[in-house]
Amino acid sequence: MMEFDEFVRQGLVSRHSKDAARTRNLIIESGNRMRFLRSIKKTGENAGYIVENAYDIIRELTEARLSLDGYKSSSHEATVAYLRKLGFPEADVIFIDEMRKTRHKIKYYGKTVDIDYALSVLEFLGSIYEKLLKLSK
């Protein structure tokens, strides 16, 4: 995965004025998704939805921070790369990038995932959620 600054150079991330309304809306939406994930029974039938929503929570909170920092990304990959700039360990960035790729395959190619993977994604989300939330405010 490219470094965030390369995405900026390529025009996939642009500088914008800080957008408090967008930031607030992204935080609210990510909170709604988190409440949804906490409320559902976790089964093999909804494993894909769990992964999709978990990834989207991470993406939305990261985009909220991007917005606070005056950036707008048109690339999910660039959004994930920004986590490096926020000080996330490389292993976390790699795991989130794998989530990104898996979500893409679920949404656009009909890939299925098993409940064990979905539960590992939820456990990972639980380990970084508060940090992401604090960084996005």
N, C-alpha and C positions, 0 to 999 in steps of 0.2 A: 504494500500500500504506500502511496506517495505521502510525503510530508504535507501538512496543511498549507504551508507557504507556496508549495507548487500548485495546489488547487487555486490559490489566489492568482498566481502568475498566469495560469491557464484560463482565468475568467470564470471558473466554476464557483468561485466565492467572490462576492463583491463587498465593497465598503458601503455602508449606509449609516444614516444617523440612528442612534439608539431608538428602539421602538418598544416603549413600555407596555403599550396595549397588546402587541403581539406576544411579548414575553409573558404577560399575565395570562393571556388565553392559552398559551402552550403549557404553562404550569397547571392551569385548571384542567385542561384536557388530560394531561398526564395523571393528575390526581384522580380523575374519573376512571381512567383505565386501571389504575392501581386498585381502586375500590372494587371495580368489576372483577379483577383477577382474584382478589381476596375473597370475594363472595361466591365464586362458582366452585362446584365440585370438579376436582381435577381427574379427568379420565382420558383414556386413549382417544375417545371420540372428539375431544376438544383440545387435544395436545397442540395442534397447529395454531388454533386461536390463541392459546396461551403464549406460544413463542412469538407470534405476530404482535400481540399486545405488549409483551414484555420489551421487545425490541423498540416498538413505537414509543413506549414510556422513556426509554433511554434516549432515543432520537429527539423527542420533543423537549426534554429537559436540556439536552445539549444545544439544541437550536435556540432555546430560551437564553442560554448563556451567550451563544453567538450573537444574538440580537442585542443583548446588554453590552457586548463588546464592539458593536457597530458593524457586524457582518451579516450577510445573508448568503446561504449556501443553496445551490441548485443540485447538489450531489450528496446522496446519503454517505458515500465513501468519504467525502471531505468532512462531513459532520462527525463521522467516527474518528477520523484523523485528528480532529480538533481536541479530542480527549487527551491526546499526548501533551498538547500545550497546557492542558488543565492539570497535568501532573499524574494522570492515571498510569499505572504500571503497564508495560508493553504486553504482558500476558493478558490483562483485562481488555486492552484495545484489540488484541488478536481475537479473543473470545467474542467480543461485540461485533467485530467484522464478520466472524463466522455466523453469528446470529443474523446479521444483515443479509448475507448470502442465502442462508436457509429461509428467511422470511420471503425473499425474492422468489425462490424456487416454489415455496408454498403458494404464494399469491398468483404467480404467473405460469407455473408449469405443473401444478397439481401434486407437488411433492407432499408426502406424508411424513410425519415424525412420530416417534413413540413417546409414551408418557414419561419414560425415564429421562429422555432428553429435555422434555418440557419442564420436568421438575428440577433438573439441574439448572436450567435457564432461570426459573423462579428463584432458586436459592442464590444464584449469582446476582440477580436483580435486587434481592433483599440485602445483599452485602454492599451494594453501591448506591441504593436509592437515596438514602438520607444525604450522602455526600453530594450527589447530583442535584438534589433539591436545594441544598444550601448554596451551591455554586450558581444556581439559576436565579437566585433572589438578590 
